């Protein structure tokens, strides 16, 4: 059974700092991995989707990397801003005929002005 | 702009009542999903659909049903609501099964 872990559960940083959020998964046979952002009381917003054949994806100040063999992904946020404060979730897609997207429990990020 | 909407946004009901949560998307996506989000469990898949008249069970499907009569809608029905079904419910859709998923704003359901 695939398990997805995100450490730390919460992170507080000063504005302007570069930071890394971690995601690990137990079964390396994945199709892709997706990073989401969730603001309080809101739905999930897709940030980056990285295919199993890719090493990284970039969007603006965000960079996601994937090391499938070691079961790890990181989300790098450059020059953090208070508006980046949210919960960040990663989810792995097993692929195959029996669909399964497994989520981590998220990292609550607070960026202090 | 295309979007995915859910209604109601908040619902309080009593144990044993039937409840239906609506999900409507204008992306024209074939694939639609229902999740529940609970503290300590994260997001878990309830049901999903690959297209009209197709439905599939997820990991926590007991007590829930869905039907897909058109591309745009996937209503989620709780046949006999239980307190354990108090949760936040999210609907999502994707163009292809393994593409990125787009989420609705969620419905907070309380079963008393």
Interface residues (C-beta under 8 A of the other chain):
Chain A: X31 X32 X34 X36 X41 X42 X43 X44 X45 X46 X49 X89 X91 X93 X95 X99 X100 X101 X103 X104 X105 X106
Chain B: X33 X40 X41 X42 X43 X44 X45 X48 X56 X59 X90 X92 X97 X98 X99 X100 X101 X102 X103 X104 X105 X106
